[in-house]
Amino acid sequence: MARLIAGVMSGTSLDGVDVVIADVSGQDRGLRLHIRAFYSEPYTPSLRALLQAAATAQVFDVTLLCQLNVRLAHVYADAIRAAAQTAGIDPKRLDLVGSHGQTVRHVPSAQDCAGLAVASTWQIGDPSVLAQLLGVPVVGEFRQADMALGGQGAPLVPYFDYVIFGDDHETRGCLNLGGIANLTILPAGSAAANVYGFDTGPANMVIDALAQALLGQPYDKDGAAAARGTVNCALLVHLLEDPFLRISPPKSTGRELFGPEYVSQLLHEGKTLSPEDLIATTTAFTAASVHRAYESFVARRHRLDRLVVSGGGVYNQTLLRMLKKHFGSIPVVRSSEFGIDEDAKEALCFAVLAHETANGHPSGMPSVTGAKHPAILGKICPPSPAL
């Protein structure tokens, strides 16, 4: 069934909301896409500050968290309307919305709760509220079903990578450089069950935080500050000793490990370095941690023929240059070379996942998350009928 779908993504960078409107048809490797519009709306400073606090504070006001859950649904609705306007589409013509929501807590490893060890996750921006605001069915809360089956609930992008970038002849890696870096491995000619992927560590999240703290800028534009700096080898070696990097997949992470506390410690450890040197070292850490993940968990099983990169990190020329140096003879290319806009990829992913959920087709990938079997991801929230 062909559908006109809005995909909505707000990631761990906490910088705002991305919306894609696309025609989606087919299923699995037969899926077809046509993008109608892409729109990005930054969070206001006050909203971003609240979300940062909610995502990192050990104790946070429950009433305020409830309020944010609804407030974000209004932000998403406004962004979807704006995206539809750019495409000349009435939002009520949408068949479906797929919304990831804003992660405020992700606990992928089971922890004791009142005598039972459970894993959990919470993405706010309530999909039911969003459905009522738009008058369109919304699929949201994509991670929970996979986690209920023993999976990590993340990363979710590997299914999209499989249906869009999978190839019968090339073994490809798909690297998404968002707040967190995640890597998908697509063995040549393989079925979904043989696809695997995992989070490799921080990408833009820590670099952006340092740029804000040291330079008063929201991010290191084009990697210019890192290009002016010199990598401190001793600090880089120390960063590469982070325990998360040694954990075997499946694994996922977020602000719980690489949020404000991590950045504060990094600022302390690098206090004798210039801002440019510290940012250069952190950028080198992202590139090196990605390559180390490839060498540790992939290379013995599959050698990549190509690495396809997407996400905001592709605009960091210093980071991209470091990645190309690490991967040597393996071509490092941008997803736009395959017709997928680097900025739009994650939002487009949730349009695809929503489409598959509406099809009743499982898009959970146990080979990625560790779940017992493939889950149908997300909750379908219908709008109330018009009076």
N, C-alpha and C positions, 0 to 999 in steps of 0.2 A: 504494500500500500504506500502510495506517495503522500508525504505530509509536508506542510510548511511549518517549520519548527524554529523557535528561538532558543538558542543555547546560551546559558548565563554562567560566568565564572568569576569568582572573586577569590584570589589565592592567598598564600601565606605571606606574600609581600605586603598585604593590607593597603595597597595603593588605590584600589578602586574596583570598578565592575566592568567586565568585558561582555558584550552581547554580539552574537552572530545570528543572523536570520538566513536560513537555508532551506532549499528543497531537498528532502531526504527520501530515498526510495530503496527498495530491495532489502536484503538481509545478509549478515555475515560478509564473506568475501565478495558477494554480489551487490553490496551496498553502493549507491551512487549519490553524489552530492553536487549541489549547485548553490554557491553562496550569493545571496541577494544583498546583504549589508553587513558591515562590521562597525560597531560603535563602542567607544570606551568613555566611561564617566568616572573621574577621580572622586574619592571620598572627600568630604569637607574635613578640614583639620580637626574640628571638634569630634566628629564621628570617628575619624581614624584614631584619635587619642583614646577614645572609649573602647574601640575594638582591640587596640594594642593591649590595653589594661586587662580586658576580659580574656584575651588569649594567653596571657602570661602570668597574671596574678594568682597566687595560691588561694587567696580569699577575695571574692568579688561579690558585690551586692546582687542578691538574687533577683530583686525587683527590677533593678536596672538591666540585668541580663534578659529578663522577660521582655522588657521594653525594647531592647535592641533586637530581639528576635522578630518583633513585629515591624520596628522601624526599618530594618534592612529589607523587608518584603516591599515596603513602599519605595525604597531606593531602587530595587530591582525592577519594579513595575514602571517607574519613571524612565529608567534606562532602556527597557524594552520598547516603550512607546516612542522614545527618541530614535532608537534604531529603526523601528518600523517607519517612522516619518522620513528618515533618510532614503528609504527604499520605496517610498510612495505606497506603503501598505497600511491598511486599517488593521490595528492590532487584533481586533476581533476576528480577522481572517485567519489568524494563526490556528493551526490544528493542535499544537502542543508546545509546551515550554519545558526545557530541561534545565534545572537550576542546581548547581553543586552546593550553594550556600557558603557561608563564611565559617571556617573551622575555628572554634574557640577552645576545643580540647580534643586531643587524639591520644587514646591509651591503647595501643595495639597489643601490648603484652598483658596477659591477665594479672590482675591484682585483687587482693582480698577485699570483699565488700560484705560485711555482716555475715562472715563465715563461708562465703562462696567466692572463688576467684573468677572474675569476669573481665573481659576487654570491652572497651566502649569508645564512642566517638560522638561529637556533637557539632553539627553545622547549623548555624542560625540563619534566619531569613526565611521564615516559615513558609513552606510551599502551599499550604492550604490557604493562608492569608493572601498569598500572591495569586492563587487561582481566583479568589473572589474579587480581587482588585482588577484583574484583567478580563474576567469572564471567559477564561481559557483553561483547559486542563493543564496541570503542572505535575511533572515528575521531579521529586527531590529526595534528599536523604539517601544517596546512592551507596553509602559505605556500610550501613548497618546490616544488611542481609548477608553480605560476605563475612562480616565479623561474627554473626550468629552461627555461621558454619565453620568457625575456627580460623578464618582468614584475618589478614591484617587490615582489610578494608581499603587498602591503598598499596601502590598507585593504581589509579583507574584508567589512565591514558593508554596502557598497553593494548586494550581491546581496540581502541581507535587506530593505534599504530598497526595492529595486525590487519585490519580490514582495508586500510588505506595504503600502507607502505609495504606490506608483505609481497614477496617476489618469489617466483619459481626458481630463479637462477642465482640470485645474490643473497648472501646472508647480511642483513642490515641491522645496525643499531640505531635506535631513535633516542636521542638525548634531549630532554626538555629542561631548559634552564630558566625555571621560575624562581620563586623564593627558595625552594629546595630543588636540587637536581635529581632527576630520575631517568633511568636507562632501561629501555626495552630491547630485547634481543629477538630478532625474527629470523630463525634459521631458514635457509633457502628451501622452498617447497613444503614447509612444515604446516601441519594442522595447528589449530589454536592450542591444543593440549601441550605442544612443544615450545610455545612462546614463553619466555620468562622475562622478568624485569624487577626492579627494586629501586629504592631511593639510595643515592650514592653519598649524600651529605648536603651541606648548604651550597646554594648558588648565589642568587642576588640578595637574599635576605641579609646576610652579614655584611656584604660589600656596601649595600645601600645604607645600612645602619652606621657604618663607619664614615661614609661620605656625609651623612647628616651630622654626625657628632663632630667630625674633624674639619669639614669644609663648609658646613652650613648649606649643603646641597642635597636634594632628595636622592640622588644616585650619582655614580661616577659616569657622566655622559661620555659615551664612546670609549670608556676605559682610559680617558686622557690622564687622570691623576695617576693611575697605575702605570701608565706608559712613562711618566716622568720619574717614577720611583724606582728603587732597587730592591729586589727580593732579599729579605734577610733569611739566609739559609738555616740558621739555628732555630729561629722561630718557626719556619716552615716545617722542619723535621719534627718539632714539638707538636704542631697542629696535626700532623699526619699520624700521630700516636693516639688520636681520639678513639676511644673504645668502639664507637658506633661503626667506624670504618672496618673493624675486624669481624663484626657480626656477619655470619653467613646469611644470604637471602633464604626465605622472604623477609624483608625488613622495610620499614617506613619510618619517617621522622618528621619533625616540624619545629615549631617554636618552643616546644617542651625542652628540646635539647639545644637549639641554636638561636634562641631568642635573646632578650635583653641581658640576662645573667651571663650568657656566653660572651656577648659583645662587651660587657663591662670587664670581664676577666681578660679579654683580648686587649682592650684599651690599656689595662694595667700592665700586662706582659709586654706590650709594645710601646710603653710610655717614653722610652729613650729614642724611638724611631720618629722620623718625620711623618706627617700625615700621608704623604705620597708613598713612602717606603712601606708603611703599615698596610695601606690599601693594595699596593703591588703584591705584598706577601700574601694577603688574604685572597686576592685574585688567583695567585699561583696555587694556593691551597685548593680552591675549587677545581681548577684544571687537573692538578695532580691527584686529587681524591677521585675524580671521575676515571682517570686512567688507571689508578690503582685498583678500583673496583673492577674494571675490565680485565686487568691482568690476574686478579685474585679469583674472580668468580665466573669469568666468561672464556678467556683465551684458551684454556685447556679443553674446553668443550667445542667452541666455535671461534674461528678467526673471522673478523668482520671484513666484508668487501667494501663497506661504505658506512659512514656515521652521519646520520641526518639530524641536524640540530634545529631546535625551535625554542620559543619562549623569549622573554625580554633580554636574556643574556646574549642573544645573537648580535645585539647592537654594541656590546662591549668588545671593541676590536682587539683589545689587549687579551681578554679572556679567550677569544676565538683563536688568536695567534698562538697562545700557549697550548690550547687543545691540539691544534694542527701540529705543533712541534712534538707533543707527547705521542700522538698517534702515527706520526711518521708517514709511511707509505700508504696508510689507510686514508682515502679521501674523506675530508670533513666538509659537508655541504649543508646549505640551509634548506629548510622544508619548502620554501617558496620555489625551489627548483623542481619540486614535484606538484606545484600548484596549490600548496597549502600555506597560507599566510602565517608567518611565525607568531604574530601577536594573536591571531584568531584561533589558533589550533585548540587550545584548551576549552574555550567556549564552544567550538564546533564539536569537540568530543562529547560534551554533555547534550548537545542536540542529537547526536548519534545514539548515545546511551538511552536517552528518553525514547527515541524511535524504537529501539530494540525492546525496551521494556513494554511499550505499547503493543509490540508484535508478540509479546509473550516469549521472547527469545532470550535465553540466559547470556549475559555479557560479562559475568564474573569469570575470572581466570585463575583457577586454583594453582596453576603452575607459577603464577606471579605472587598471589597473596597467601597461599598455603591453606585455602579453604578445602573442606572435605569434597565438595563438588561444585560445579558452576551455579551461581545464584542468578536469579532474575533481580536486577538491581533497581532500587528506588521504590518510592511510594507514589502511587497515582492519586492526585488530589483533584477531583472534579469541581468545577464551579457550580454554584447554585443555579437552578433554572431561572431565567428572567421572568418576572411577573408580568 
